[in-house]
Amino acid sequence: MKITWINFLHFYQPPTANNETVIEAAEKSYKRIISALKRNPSIVFTINITGCLLNKLADLGYYDLIKDINYLITKKQIELTGSAAFHPILEFLPNKEIDRQIKINEQILKKYFGINFKPEGFFIPEAAYGPHTAKIVKKFNYQWLILDEISLTGKLNKTDSSVLYLDKKSNLKIIFRERIFSKDYVPTTIFKLIEEQQDKLIITGTDAELYGLRHTDFTAKFEKLLKRPEITTITISKYLSNLKNKQTISLVNSSWESTEKKLKKNLPYHLWFDQKNNIQTNLWQLANLAITVNNKYQTDQNFFWSRQHLDKGLASCTFWWASAHDFKLFSSISWNPDEIEKGVNELIRSIRALANPKTKQIKIQAEKLYIKIKRLIWQKHWHYYW
């Protein structure tokens, strides 16, 4: 029997994360994954590492880890993808912001992995597909996207692994991760398949932090799995290059956390923007105000600092922690007032930082929004979640 495993791993920590959080992820997950790959030269994974995390790892002195990643890239054990540098939900942003996020991420990848480094694939943060984003990704000459299987029809149907899917809107190649295999601890699932003695191709896409930080693997199933003779791994680009049966499809706006129920209600990105969630709606008002004023005053003497705060404030986590959604998977409810505040503080600092006197009225408008958001956060927290 033979199991072919296509494994996509997403390495990310928010740009507002404190040093201790990033160190814990590096020590428990990132070093573990990279070390396992070095010990098993026949194993290949496709990986996304956001630019903001790479910079943070360098700031914290993880030069050997970055060097090992680079080594595995040169050995073709790691296929790296492009992405957005600060992990925003791209579909909500203006074209100019999406361009900027992609360009900065490319610059960071070239900084650490070589001036000529150019990935074939692209990971949209949270796999939050929309045609607006996909067309821009294609413009940057990426060849494929990885999405959740629900993006095909809006239902969790089995996709056909023998078909090369092409997005009608962007002409990007599409690979779909299988949710049933990705929503558990993947090594446990694969070992069950080995016991069933079935030939199978499985496509998984998870956060890298699953391996160590979010799931304690006391028996080292991950490391044992990589040594099993039944396992063959392949990168996404290699897999797609072998497919000949093409099918053009119209994709559904969705993310890798979308549900059939939410999609029927036209809420493809409900974890980051639900109009019934007054914290999220006000957060986006503040975010859009910060984007507008930042673009208007690019010659401001403090523009550099304003822009840095804006990048951090746009990260998806600010909005995710305001969703109060229960995932029932290695975690509790997605509600954390302190994490929401981190993003809110970055957005208001972006506007406060600008020195031009003409920004006074916008500053006052932003401060009122900021105070309103803070009040909403803590009222909800003390009334419902304390």
Short mmCIF file of the C-alpha atoms (twelve columns), coordinates in Angstrom:
data_MODEL
# 
_entry.id   MODEL 
# 
loop_
_atom_site.group_PDB 
_atom_site.id 
_atom_site.type_symbol 
_atom_site.label_atom_id 
_atom_site.label_alt_id 
_atom_site.label_comp_id 
_atom_site.label_asym_id 
_atom_site.label_seq_id 
_atom_site.Cartn_x 
_atom_site.Cartn_y 
_atom_site.Cartn_z 
_atom_site.pdbx_PDB_model_num 
ATOM 1   C CA . MET A 1   0.000   0.000  0.000   1 
ATOM 2   C CA . LYS A 2   1.045   3.603  -0.553  1 
ATOM 3   C CA . ILE A 3   -0.118  6.907  0.885   1 
ATOM 4   C CA . THR A 4   0.862   10.050 -1.007  1 
ATOM 5   C CA . TRP A 5   0.778   13.033 1.330   1 
ATOM 6   C CA . ILE A 6   0.713   16.647 0.165   1 
ATOM 7   C CA . ASN A 7   1.297   18.690 3.316   1 
ATOM 8   C CA . PHE A 8   0.935   22.471 3.374   1 
ATOM 9   C CA . LEU A 9   2.067   24.254 6.547   1 
ATOM 10  C CA . HIS A 10  1.352   27.891 7.398   1 
ATOM 11  C CA . PHE A 11  3.964   29.527 9.680   1 
ATOM 12  C CA . TYR A 12  2.548   32.705 11.204  1 
ATOM 13  C CA . GLN A 13  2.505   34.776 14.367  1 
ATOM 14  C CA . PRO A 14  0.753   38.144 14.496  1 
ATOM 15  C CA . PRO A 15  2.959   41.240 14.084  1 
ATOM 16  C CA . THR A 16  1.567   42.370 17.468  1 
ATOM 17  C CA . ALA A 17  2.628   39.133 19.209  1 
ATOM 18  C CA . ASN A 18  4.988   39.521 22.145  1 
ATOM 19  C CA . ASN A 19  8.435   37.940 22.064  1 
ATOM 20  C CA . GLU A 20  7.497   35.128 24.441  1 
ATOM 21  C CA . THR A 21  4.681   33.969 22.150  1 
ATOM 22  C CA . VAL A 22  6.918   33.828 19.075  1 
ATOM 23  C CA . ILE A 23  9.691   32.072 21.005  1 
ATOM 24  C CA . GLU A 24  7.261   29.430 22.243  1 
ATOM 25  C CA . ALA A 25  6.036   28.781 18.688  1 
ATOM 26  C CA . ALA A 26  9.612   28.599 17.395  1 
ATOM 27  C CA . GLU A 27  10.787  26.236 20.119  1 
ATOM 28  C CA . LYS A 28  7.770   23.923 20.145  1 
ATOM 29  C CA . SER A 29  6.763   23.876 16.474  1 
ATOM 30  C CA . TYR A 30  9.048   25.551 13.943  1 
ATOM 31  C CA . LYS A 31  12.307  23.998 15.097  1 
ATOM 32  C CA . ARG A 32  10.603  20.629 15.437  1 
ATOM 33  C CA . ILE A 33  9.273   20.633 11.864  1 
ATOM 34  C CA . ILE A 34  12.510  21.843 10.300  1 
ATOM 35  C CA . SER A 35  14.601  19.401 12.348  1 
ATOM 36  C CA . ALA A 36  12.348  16.504 11.292  1 
ATOM 37  C CA . LEU A 37  12.763  17.448 7.640   1 
ATOM 38  C CA . LYS A 38  16.548  17.574 7.970   1 
ATOM 39  C CA . ARG A 39  16.541  14.069 9.459   1 
ATOM 40  C CA . ASN A 40  14.303  12.740 6.669   1 
ATOM 41  C CA . PRO A 41  15.730  13.921 3.330   1 
ATOM 42  C CA . SER A 42  13.071  12.089 1.279   1 
ATOM 43  C CA . ILE A 43  10.225  14.097 2.854   1 
ATOM 44  C CA . VAL A 44  9.046   17.306 1.162   1 
ATOM 45  C CA . PHE A 45  6.525   19.892 2.363   1 
ATOM 46  C CA . THR A 46  5.053   23.072 0.901   1 
ATOM 47  C CA . ILE A 47  5.323   25.899 3.409   1 
ATOM 48  C CA . ASN A 48  4.227   29.487 3.827   1 
ATOM 49  C CA . ILE A 49  6.144   31.735 6.220   1 
ATOM 50  C CA . THR A 50  4.789   35.262 6.495   1 
ATOM 51  C CA . GLY A 51  7.281   38.079 6.096   1 
ATOM 52  C CA . CYS A 52  6.450   39.615 9.465   1 
ATOM 53  C CA . LEU A 53  7.282   36.311 11.201  1 
ATOM 54  C CA . LEU A 54  10.587  35.941 9.347   1 
ATOM 55  C CA . ASN A 55  11.644  39.413 10.466  1 
ATOM 56  C CA . LYS A 56  10.581  38.654 14.029  1 
ATOM 57  C CA . LEU A 57  12.537  35.390 14.080  1 
ATOM 58  C CA . ALA A 58  15.622  37.261 12.886  1 
ATOM 59  C CA . ASP A 59  15.122  39.954 15.531  1 
ATOM 60  C CA . LEU A 60  14.964  37.223 18.180  1 
ATOM 61  C CA . GLY A 61  18.200  35.634 16.968  1 
ATOM 62  C CA . TYR A 62  16.821  32.548 15.231  1 
ATOM 63  C CA . TYR A 63  19.465  32.761 12.516  1 
ATOM 64  C CA . ASP A 64  20.182  29.033 12.579  1 
ATOM 65  C CA . LEU A 65  16.503  28.234 12.056  1 
ATOM 66  C CA . ILE A 66  16.315  30.576 9.061   1 
ATOM 67  C CA . LYS A 67  19.566  29.111 7.738   1 
ATOM 68  C CA . ASP A 68  18.134  25.583 8.043   1 
ATOM 69  C CA . ILE A 69  14.988  26.635 6.178   1 
ATOM 70  C CA . ASN A 70  17.142  28.097 3.418   1 
ATOM 71  C CA . TYR A 71  19.152  24.863 3.292   1 
ATOM 72  C CA . LEU A 72  15.972  22.800 2.884   1 
ATOM 73  C CA . ILE A 73  14.756  25.140 0.138   1 
ATOM 74  C CA . THR A 74  17.997  24.620 -1.799  1 
ATOM 75  C CA . LYS A 75  17.640  20.839 -1.270  1 
ATOM 76  C CA . LYS A 76  14.065  21.109 -2.617  1 
ATOM 77  C CA . GLN A 77  12.632  19.598 0.554   1 
ATOM 78  C CA . ILE A 78  10.738  22.810 1.208   1 
ATOM 79  C CA . GLU A 79  8.679   24.570 -1.416  1 
ATOM 80  C CA . LEU A 80  7.936   28.083 -0.149  1 
ATOM 81  C CA . THR A 81  4.925   30.123 -1.219  1 
ATOM 82  C CA . GLY A 82  4.257   33.818 -1.494  1 
ATOM 83  C CA . SER A 83  1.757   35.579 0.756   1 
ATOM 84  C CA . ALA A 84  0.877   38.915 2.357   1 
ATOM 85  C CA . ALA A 85  3.577   40.242 4.676   1 
ATOM 86  C CA . PHE A 86  1.375   41.188 7.639   1 
ATOM 87  C CA . HIS A 87  -1.443  38.640 7.196   1 
ATOM 88  C CA . PRO A 88  -4.494  40.847 6.548   1 
ATOM 89  C CA . ILE A 89  -7.726  39.631 4.964   1 
ATOM 90  C CA . LEU A 90  -6.822  40.821 1.487   1 
ATOM 91  C CA . GLU A 91  -10.316 40.823 0.014   1 
ATOM 92  C CA . PHE A 92  -11.268 43.743 2.284   1 
ATOM 93  C CA . LEU A 93  -8.359  45.936 1.189   1 
ATOM 94  C CA . PRO A 94  -7.923  48.351 -1.728  1 
ATOM 95  C CA . ASN A 95  -5.793  47.173 -4.655  1 
ATOM 96  C CA . LYS A 96  -2.918  49.399 -3.587  1 
ATOM 97  C CA . GLU A 97  -2.794  47.802 -0.132  1 
ATOM 98  C CA . ILE A 98  -2.860  44.277 -1.569  1 
ATOM 99  C CA . ASP A 99  -0.026  45.160 -3.971  1 
ATOM 100 C CA . ARG A 100 2.000   46.545 -1.096  1 
ATOM 101 C CA . GLN A 101 1.494   43.518 1.137   1 
ATOM 102 C CA . ILE A 102 2.592   41.131 -1.623  1 
ATOM 103 C CA . LYS A 103 5.615   43.246 -2.620  1 
ATOM 104 C CA . ILE A 104 6.874   43.579 0.944   1 
ATOM 105 C CA . ASN A 105 6.529   39.851 1.485   1 
ATOM 106 C CA . GLU A 106 8.537   39.184 -1.681  1 
ATOM 107 C CA . GLN A 107 11.238  41.596 -0.537  1 
ATOM 108 C CA . ILE A 108 11.513  39.827 2.830   1 
ATOM 109 C CA . LEU A 109 11.729  36.376 1.210   1 
ATOM 110 C CA . LYS A 110 14.501  37.618 -1.088  1 
ATOM 111 C CA . LYS A 111 16.314  39.137 1.888   1 
ATOM 112 C CA . TYR A 112 16.598  35.767 3.608   1 
ATOM 113 C CA . PHE A 113 16.500  33.278 0.725   1 
ATOM 114 C CA . GLY A 114 18.232  34.973 -2.197  1 
ATOM 115 C CA . ILE A 115 17.661  37.842 -4.572  1 
ATOM 116 C CA . ASN A 116 16.331  35.549 -7.332  1 
ATOM 117 C CA . PHE A 117 13.948  33.680 -5.069  1 
ATOM 118 C CA . LYS A 118 10.420  33.532 -6.545  1 
ATOM 119 C CA . PRO A 119 7.790   31.028 -5.370  1 
ATOM 120 C CA . GLU A 120 5.288   29.472 -7.788  1 
ATOM 121 C CA . GLY A 121 2.394   29.298 -5.353  1 
ATOM 122 C CA . PHE A 122 0.587   31.783 -3.163  1 
ATOM 123 C CA . PHE A 123 -1.213  31.479 0.140   1 
ATOM 124 C CA . ILE A 124 -3.950  34.041 0.729   1 
ATOM 125 C CA . PRO A 125 -4.109  34.626 4.512   1 
ATOM 126 C CA . GLU A 126 -6.786  32.364 6.018   1 
ATOM 127 C CA . ALA A 127 -7.244  30.987 2.477   1 
ATOM 128 C CA . ALA A 128 -9.803  33.798 2.177   1 
ATOM 129 C CA . TYR A 129 -10.489 33.604 -1.549  1 
ATOM 130 C CA . GLY A 130 -12.168 36.368 -3.528  1 
ATOM 131 C CA . PRO A 131 -11.806 37.204 -7.237  1 
ATOM 132 C CA . HIS A 132 -10.577 40.705 -6.378  1 
ATOM 133 C CA . THR A 133 -7.566  39.201 -4.584  1 
ATOM 134 C CA . ALA A 134 -6.979  36.327 -7.016  1 
ATOM 135 C CA . LYS A 135 -6.644  38.642 -10.026 1 
ATOM 136 C CA . ILE A 136 -3.967  40.685 -8.232  1 
ATOM 137 C CA . VAL A 137 -2.092  37.536 -7.187  1 
ATOM 138 C CA . LYS A 138 -2.055  36.434 -10.828 1 
ATOM 139 C CA . LYS A 139 -0.725  39.850 -11.834 1 
ATOM 140 C CA . PHE A 140 2.357   39.093 -9.695  1 
ATOM 141 C CA . ASN A 141 2.958   35.970 -11.826 1 
ATOM 142 C CA . TYR A 142 2.066   33.364 -9.231  1 
ATOM 143 C CA . GLN A 143 0.784   30.124 -10.695 1 
ATOM 144 C CA . TRP A 144 -1.451  28.550 -8.055  1 
ATOM 145 C CA . LEU A 145 -3.455  29.005 -4.853  1 
ATOM 146 C CA . ILE A 146 -4.231  26.574 -2.060  1 
ATOM 147 C CA . LEU A 147 -7.821  26.847 -0.845  1 
ATOM 148 C CA . ASP A 148 -10.209 24.852 1.294   1 
ATOM 149 C CA . GLU A 149 -12.411 22.318 -0.503  1 
ATOM 150 C CA . ILE A 150 -15.521 24.354 0.400   1 
ATOM 151 C CA . SER A 151 -14.331 26.986 -2.089  1 
ATOM 152 C CA . LEU A 152 -15.220 24.693 -4.994  1 
ATOM 153 C CA . THR A 153 -19.009 24.627 -4.609  1 
ATOM 154 C CA . GLY A 154 -19.798 26.098 -1.204  1 
ATOM 155 C CA . LYS A 155 -20.253 22.587 0.153   1 
ATOM 156 C CA . LEU A 156 -17.812 20.155 1.705   1 
ATOM 157 C CA . ASN A 157 -17.832 17.876 -1.323  1 
ATOM 158 C CA . LYS A 158 -14.986 15.606 -2.222  1 
ATOM 159 C CA . THR A 159 -12.804 17.193 -4.885  1 
ATOM 160 C CA . ASP A 160 -11.304 15.111 -7.676  1 
ATOM 161 C CA . SER A 161 -7.567  14.728 -7.140  1 
ATOM 162 C CA . SER A 162 -7.038  13.794 -10.785 1 
ATOM 163 C CA . VAL A 163 -8.330  17.153 -12.049 1 
ATOM 164 C CA . LEU A 164 -6.287  20.298 -12.622 1 
ATOM 165 C CA . TYR A 165 -8.701  23.013 -11.508 1 
ATOM 166 C CA . LEU A 166 -8.374  26.480 -13.063 1 
ATOM 167 C CA . ASP A 167 -10.019 29.555 -11.546 1 
ATOM 168 C CA . LYS A 168 -12.224 31.159 -14.198 1 
ATOM 169 C CA . LYS A 169 -11.676 34.672 -12.779 1 
ATOM 170 C CA . SER A 170 -7.871  34.624 -12.517 1 
ATOM 171 C CA . ASN A 171 -6.740  31.521 -14.459 1 
ATOM 172 C CA . LEU A 172 -4.742  30.459 -11.398 1 
ATOM 173 C CA . LYS A 173 -4.346  26.746 -10.761 1 
ATOM 174 C CA . ILE A 174 -6.167  25.676 -7.606  1 
ATOM 175 C CA . ILE A 175 -5.392  22.919 -5.132  1 
ATOM 176 C CA . PHE A 176 -7.928  22.126 -2.439  1 
ATOM 177 C CA . ARG A 177 -6.963  20.968 1.029   1 
ATOM 178 C CA . GLU A 178 -9.189  18.221 2.414   1 
ATOM 179 C CA . ARG A 179 -10.855 19.553 5.533   1 
ATOM 180 C CA . ILE A 180 -11.636 16.191 7.116   1 
ATOM 181 C CA . PHE A 181 -7.912  15.365 7.186   1 
ATOM 182 C CA . SER A 182 -6.809  18.886 8.127   1 
ATOM 183 C CA . LYS A 183 -9.124  19.478 11.084  1 
ATOM 184 C CA . ASP A 184 -7.531  16.896 13.351  1 
ATOM 185 C CA . TYR A 185 -3.969  16.010 14.318  1 
ATOM 186 C CA . VAL A 186 -2.839  14.887 10.877  1 
ATOM 187 C CA . PRO A 187 -0.297  12.167 11.879  1 
ATOM 188 C CA . THR A 188 -2.989  10.377 13.921  1 
ATOM 189 C CA . THR A 189 -5.314  10.412 10.914  1 
ATOM 190 C CA . ILE A 190 -2.648  9.089  8.543   1 
ATOM 191 C CA . PHE A 191 -1.681  6.280  10.892  1 
ATOM 192 C CA . LYS A 192 -5.336  5.184  10.846  1 
ATOM 193 C CA . LEU A 193 -5.217  5.122  7.044   1 
ATOM 194 C CA . ILE A 194 -2.073  2.986  7.178   1 
ATOM 195 C CA . GLU A 195 -3.883  0.522  9.437   1 
ATOM 196 C CA . GLU A 196 -6.736  0.351  6.919   1 
ATOM 197 C CA . GLN A 197 -4.229  -0.715 4.227   1 
ATOM 198 C CA . GLN A 198 -5.561  1.648  1.560   1 
ATOM 199 C CA . ASP A 199 -3.743  3.388  -1.259  1 
ATOM 200 C CA . LYS A 200 -4.633  7.060  -0.906  1 
ATOM 201 C CA . LEU A 201 -3.691  10.619 -1.826  1 
ATOM 202 C CA . ILE A 202 -4.386  13.114 0.951   1 
ATOM 203 C CA . ILE A 203 -3.996  16.883 0.871   1 
ATOM 204 C CA . THR A 204 -3.690  18.651 4.212   1 
ATOM 205 C CA . GLY A 205 -3.334  22.317 5.041   1 
ATOM 206 C CA . THR A 206 -2.806  23.434 8.627   1 
ATOM 207 C CA . ASP A 207 -1.050  25.990 10.773  1 
ATOM 208 C CA . ALA A 208 2.507   24.887 11.533  1 
ATOM 209 C CA . GLU A 209 1.791   25.538 15.215  1 
ATOM 210 C CA . LEU A 210 -0.421  22.431 15.229  1 
ATOM 211 C CA . TYR A 211 2.785   20.399 15.500  1 
ATOM 212 C CA . GLY A 212 3.866   21.072 19.076  1 
ATOM 213 C CA . LEU A 213 2.378   24.359 20.201  1 
ATOM 214 C CA . ARG A 214 -1.320  23.504 19.874  1 
ATOM 215 C CA . HIS A 215 -1.103  19.745 20.131  1 
ATOM 216 C CA . THR A 216 1.230   17.911 22.463  1 
ATOM 217 C CA . ASP A 217 2.453   14.812 20.670  1 
ATOM 218 C CA . PHE A 218 3.746   12.728 23.577  1 
ATOM 219 C CA . THR A 219 4.550   9.678  21.433  1 
ATOM 220 C CA . ALA A 220 6.224   11.615 18.571  1 
ATOM 221 C CA . LYS A 221 3.731   10.389 15.970  1 
ATOM 222 C CA . PHE A 222 4.855   13.111 13.584  1 
ATOM 223 C CA . GLU A 223 8.480   11.998 13.611  1 
ATOM 224 C CA . LYS A 224 7.513   8.308  13.398  1 
ATOM 225 C CA . LEU A 225 5.180   8.965  10.471  1 
ATOM 226 C CA . LEU A 226 7.938   10.544 8.376   1 
ATOM 227 C CA . LYS A 227 9.938   7.307  8.627   1 
ATOM 228 C CA . ARG A 228 7.138   4.993  7.535   1 
ATOM 229 C CA . PRO A 229 7.837   3.280  4.178   1 
ATOM 230 C CA . GLU A 230 4.165   3.610  3.184   1 
ATOM 231 C CA . ILE A 231 4.469   7.418  3.068   1 
ATOM 232 C CA . THR A 232 5.444   9.353  -0.053  1 
ATOM 233 C CA . THR A 233 5.353   13.151 -0.027  1 
ATOM 234 C CA . ILE A 234 5.144   15.589 -2.923  1 
ATOM 235 C CA . THR A 235 5.131   19.384 -3.189  1 
ATOM 236 C CA . ILE A 236 2.080   21.201 -4.480  1 
ATOM 237 C CA . SER A 237 3.846   22.486 -7.599  1 
ATOM 238 C CA . LYS A 238 5.063   19.001 -8.499  1 
ATOM 239 C CA . TYR A 239 1.615   17.535 -7.963  1 
ATOM 240 C CA . LEU A 240 -0.070  20.173 -10.129 1 
ATOM 241 C CA . SER A 241 2.497   19.734 -12.906 1 
ATOM 242 C CA . ASN A 242 1.511   16.063 -13.209 1 
ATOM 243 C CA . LEU A 243 -2.188  16.768 -13.772 1 
ATOM 244 C CA . LYS A 244 -3.427  16.802 -17.379 1 
ATOM 245 C CA . ASN A 245 -7.219  16.751 -17.043 1 
ATOM 246 C CA . LYS A 246 -8.121  20.470 -16.854 1 
ATOM 247 C CA . GLN A 247 -11.389 21.910 -15.596 1 
ATOM 248 C CA . THR A 248 -12.260 25.608 -15.399 1 
ATOM 249 C CA . ILE A 249 -14.324 26.460 -12.328 1 
ATOM 250 C CA . SER A 250 -16.107 29.419 -10.751 1 
ATOM 251 C CA . LEU A 251 -14.978 29.520 -7.145  1 
ATOM 252 C CA . VAL A 252 -17.052 30.530 -4.144  1 
ATOM 253 C CA . ASN A 253 -15.890 33.403 -1.949  1 
ATOM 254 C CA . SER A 254 -14.811 31.618 1.227   1 
ATOM 255 C CA . SER A 255 -12.019 30.864 3.713   1 
ATOM 256 C CA . TRP A 256 -10.656 27.676 5.223   1 
ATOM 257 C CA . GLU A 257 -12.971 28.264 8.192   1 
ATOM 258 C CA . SER A 258 -16.124 28.881 6.140   1 
ATOM 259 C CA . THR A 259 -19.165 26.714 6.824   1 
ATOM 260 C CA . GLU A 260 -21.972 25.757 4.478   1 
ATOM 261 C CA . LYS A 261 -24.428 27.510 6.787   1 
ATOM 262 C CA . LYS A 262 -22.492 30.799 6.730   1 
ATOM 263 C CA . LEU A 263 -21.968 30.688 2.976   1 
ATOM 264 C CA . LYS A 264 -25.726 30.285 2.438   1 
ATOM 265 C CA . LYS A 265 -26.113 33.517 4.409   1 
ATOM 266 C CA . ASN A 266 -23.461 35.183 2.209   1 
ATOM 267 C CA . LEU A 267 -20.961 35.420 5.058   1 
ATOM 268 C CA . PRO A 268 -17.775 34.044 3.479   1 
ATOM 269 C CA . TYR A 269 -15.445 35.810 5.920   1 
ATOM 270 C CA . HIS A 270 -17.669 35.905 9.006   1 
ATOM 271 C CA . LEU A 271 -14.778 35.389 11.435  1 
ATOM 272 C CA . TRP A 272 -13.256 38.699 10.362  1 
ATOM 273 C CA . PHE A 273 -16.266 40.740 9.291   1 
ATOM 274 C CA . ASP A 274 -19.859 40.076 10.280  1 
ATOM 275 C CA . GLN A 275 -22.098 43.125 10.001  1 
ATOM 276 C CA . LYS A 276 -24.053 41.935 13.037  1 
ATOM 277 C CA . ASN A 277 -20.848 42.098 15.087  1 
ATOM 278 C CA . ASN A 278 -20.665 45.753 16.131  1 
ATOM 279 C CA . ILE A 279 -17.070 45.441 17.347  1 
ATOM 280 C CA . GLN A 280 -15.916 44.193 13.943  1 
ATOM 281 C CA . THR A 281 -17.903 46.814 12.013  1 
ATOM 282 C CA . ASN A 282 -16.367 49.596 14.072  1 
ATOM 283 C CA . LEU A 283 -12.915 48.039 13.775  1 
ATOM 284 C CA . TRP A 284 -13.214 48.143 9.991   1 
ATOM 285 C CA . GLN A 285 -14.359 51.751 10.112  1 
ATOM 286 C CA . LEU A 286 -11.215 52.635 12.036  1 
ATOM 287 C CA . ALA A 287 -9.042  50.507 9.747   1 
ATOM 288 C CA . ASN A 288 -10.439 52.126 6.590   1 
ATOM 289 C CA . LEU A 289 -10.006 55.585 8.121   1 
ATOM 290 C CA . ALA A 290 -6.366  54.761 8.891   1 
ATOM 291 C CA . ILE A 291 -5.799  53.497 5.327   1 
ATOM 292 C CA . THR A 292 -7.365  56.625 3.820   1 
ATOM 293 C CA . VAL A 293 -5.420  59.118 5.922   1 
ATOM 294 C CA . ASN A 294 -2.185  57.162 5.481   1 
ATOM 295 C CA . ASN A 295 -2.489  57.258 1.706   1 
ATOM 296 C CA . LYS A 296 -3.366  60.955 1.745   1 
ATOM 297 C CA . TYR A 297 -0.361  62.079 3.816   1 
ATOM 298 C CA . GLN A 298 2.487   60.005 2.381   1 
ATOM 299 C CA . THR A 299 4.859   62.986 2.528   1 
ATOM 300 C CA . ASP A 300 4.204   63.478 6.250   1 
ATOM 301 C CA . GLN A 301 7.404   63.637 8.318   1 
ATOM 302 C CA . ASN A 302 6.128   60.740 10.466  1 
ATOM 303 C CA . PHE A 303 4.741   58.644 7.603   1 
ATOM 304 C CA . PHE A 304 7.211   55.792 8.222   1 
ATOM 305 C CA . TRP A 305 5.942   55.266 11.765  1 
ATOM 306 C CA . SER A 306 2.322   55.751 10.778  1 
ATOM 307 C CA . ARG A 307 2.684   53.089 8.095   1 
ATOM 308 C CA . GLN A 308 4.337   50.613 10.475  1 
ATOM 309 C CA . HIS A 309 1.458   50.894 12.928  1 
ATOM 310 C CA . LEU A 310 -1.093  50.490 10.127  1 
ATOM 311 C CA . ASP A 311 0.545   47.308 8.822   1 
ATOM 312 C CA . LYS A 312 0.368   45.730 12.261  1 
ATOM 313 C CA . GLY A 313 -3.191  46.894 12.878  1 
ATOM 314 C CA . LEU A 314 -4.503  45.347 9.654   1 
ATOM 315 C CA . ALA A 315 -3.436  41.814 10.642  1 
ATOM 316 C CA . SER A 316 -6.379  39.408 10.572  1 
ATOM 317 C CA . CYS A 317 -6.009  38.423 14.231  1 
ATOM 318 C CA . THR A 318 -7.390  41.740 15.490  1 
ATOM 319 C CA . PHE A 319 -10.714 40.982 13.809  1 
ATOM 320 C CA . TRP A 320 -10.616 37.212 14.446  1 
ATOM 321 C CA . TRP A 321 -10.380 37.651 18.211  1 
ATOM 322 C CA . ALA A 322 -13.498 39.813 18.043  1 
ATOM 323 C CA . SER A 323 -15.570 37.066 16.376  1 
ATOM 324 C CA . ALA A 324 -16.280 35.101 19.588  1 
ATOM 325 C CA . HIS A 325 -16.578 31.894 17.561  1 
ATOM 326 C CA . ASP A 326 -16.246 28.431 19.130  1 
ATOM 327 C CA . PHE A 327 -14.039 26.180 16.981  1 
ATOM 328 C CA . LYS A 328 -14.083 23.080 19.188  1 
ATOM 329 C CA . LEU A 329 -10.580 22.196 17.937  1 
ATOM 330 C CA . PHE A 330 -7.583  22.396 20.295  1 
ATOM 331 C CA . SER A 331 -8.840  25.786 21.443  1 
ATOM 332 C CA . SER A 332 -11.665 27.604 23.134  1 
ATOM 333 C CA . ILE A 333 -13.752 30.499 21.921  1 
ATOM 334 C CA . SER A 334 -12.069 33.087 19.665  1 
ATOM 335 C CA . TRP A 335 -12.505 35.946 22.079  1 
ATOM 336 C CA . ASN A 336 -9.628  37.830 23.667  1 
ATOM 337 C CA . PRO A 337 -10.083 41.524 24.549  1 
ATOM 338 C CA . ASP A 338 -6.356  42.054 25.051  1 
ATOM 339 C CA . GLU A 339 -5.571  40.762 21.552  1 
ATOM 340 C CA . ILE A 340 -8.291  42.931 19.998  1 
ATOM 341 C CA . GLU A 341 -6.876  45.927 21.858  1 
ATOM 342 C CA . LYS A 342 -3.413  45.296 20.438  1 
ATOM 343 C CA . GLY A 343 -4.738  45.798 16.924  1 
ATOM 344 C CA . VAL A 344 -6.973  48.735 17.855  1 
ATOM 345 C CA . ASN A 345 -4.007  50.448 19.497  1 
ATOM 346 C CA . GLU A 346 -1.919  50.029 16.338  1 
ATOM 347 C CA . LEU A 347 -4.671  51.509 14.154  1 
ATOM 348 C CA . ILE A 348 -5.134  54.584 16.336  1 
ATOM 349 C CA . ARG A 349 -1.365  55.079 16.649  1 
ATOM 350 C CA . SER A 350 -1.143  55.074 12.855  1 
ATOM 351 C CA . ILE A 351 -3.439  58.103 12.771  1 
ATOM 352 C CA . ARG A 352 -1.963  59.764 15.856  1 
ATOM 353 C CA . ALA A 353 1.567   59.508 14.447  1 
ATOM 354 C CA . LEU A 354 0.931   61.849 11.506  1 
ATOM 355 C CA . ALA A 355 2.256   65.356 12.126  1 
ATOM 356 C CA . ASN A 356 0.367   67.379 9.516   1 
ATOM 357 C CA . PRO A 357 -2.015  69.863 11.255  1 
ATOM 358 C CA . LYS A 358 -4.635  69.114 8.590   1 
ATOM 359 C CA . THR A 359 -5.139  65.668 10.160  1 
ATOM 360 C CA . LYS A 360 -6.651  67.194 13.320  1 
ATOM 361 C CA . GLN A 361 -10.312 66.561 12.456  1 
ATOM 362 C CA . ILE A 362 -9.544  63.014 11.305  1 
ATOM 363 C CA . LYS A 363 -7.667  62.418 14.556  1 
ATOM 364 C CA . ILE A 364 -10.689 63.525 16.585  1 
ATOM 365 C CA . GLN A 365 -12.976 61.321 14.491  1 
ATOM 366 C CA . ALA A 366 -10.615 58.377 14.966  1 
ATOM 367 C CA . GLU A 367 -10.341 58.942 18.727  1 
ATOM 368 C CA . LYS A 368 -14.126 58.806 19.059  1 
ATOM 369 C CA . LEU A 369 -14.179 55.509 17.157  1 
ATOM 370 C CA . TYR A 370 -11.312 54.206 19.267  1 
ATOM 371 C CA . ILE A 371 -13.097 55.011 22.523  1 
ATOM 372 C CA . LYS A 372 -16.308 53.445 21.224  1 
ATOM 373 C CA . ILE A 373 -14.508 50.217 20.261  1 
ATOM 374 C CA . LYS A 374 -12.780 49.978 23.636  1 
ATOM 375 C CA . ARG A 375 -16.099 50.424 25.419  1 
ATOM 376 C CA . LEU A 376 -17.769 47.751 23.262  1 
ATOM 377 C CA . ILE A 377 -14.917 45.297 23.855  1 
ATOM 378 C CA . TRP A 378 -14.930 45.527 27.623  1 
ATOM 379 C CA . GLN A 379 -18.702 45.718 28.025  1 
ATOM 380 C CA . LYS A 380 -18.996 42.491 26.062  1 
ATOM 381 C CA . HIS A 381 -16.178 40.901 28.000  1 
ATOM 382 C CA . TRP A 382 -17.504 41.655 31.485  1 
ATOM 383 C CA . HIS A 383 -21.116 40.890 30.586  1 
ATOM 384 C CA . TYR A 384 -20.623 37.670 28.619  1 
ATOM 385 C CA . TYR A 385 -17.164 36.151 28.944  1 
ATOM 386 C CA . TRP A 386 -15.802 36.945 32.357  1 
# 
